[in-house]
């Protein structure tokens, strides 16, 4: 019984850590926007950095806000 309880706690902890990755919206050579969960701005920033680097540019965070109840980050590639 003790092992089952420990396993349940471990599985619940892992489930709490998993979340969907940021979703790209309207990627263009000059910028990209992401929908992300509240704690994933850094992950969205990393993805924007990779996107802009593929264009030979640097990502710049231009706006963070909410749209339809979801977190949105807008980046330009400068």
C-alpha positions, 0 to 999 in steps of 0.5 A: 500500500505504501508503494502504491501511494508513493507511485500515485504521488510521483505520477501526479507530480509528473502530470503537473509538470507536463503542459503543451508547448507554446503554439506558433501563430502566423510565423513570417520572416519578420516575426512570430506570435505564440500562444503559451501557458502562464509559465512558458514565456521563456519557452516561447522566447526560446522558440522565437529566438530559433525562428528569427535566427533561421532568418538571420535575425534576432528575436525581440519581444514586442508585446505580452498579453491575453487574447480570448483568455490565452497568454500571447507573446508577439515577437519581431525579428530584427 
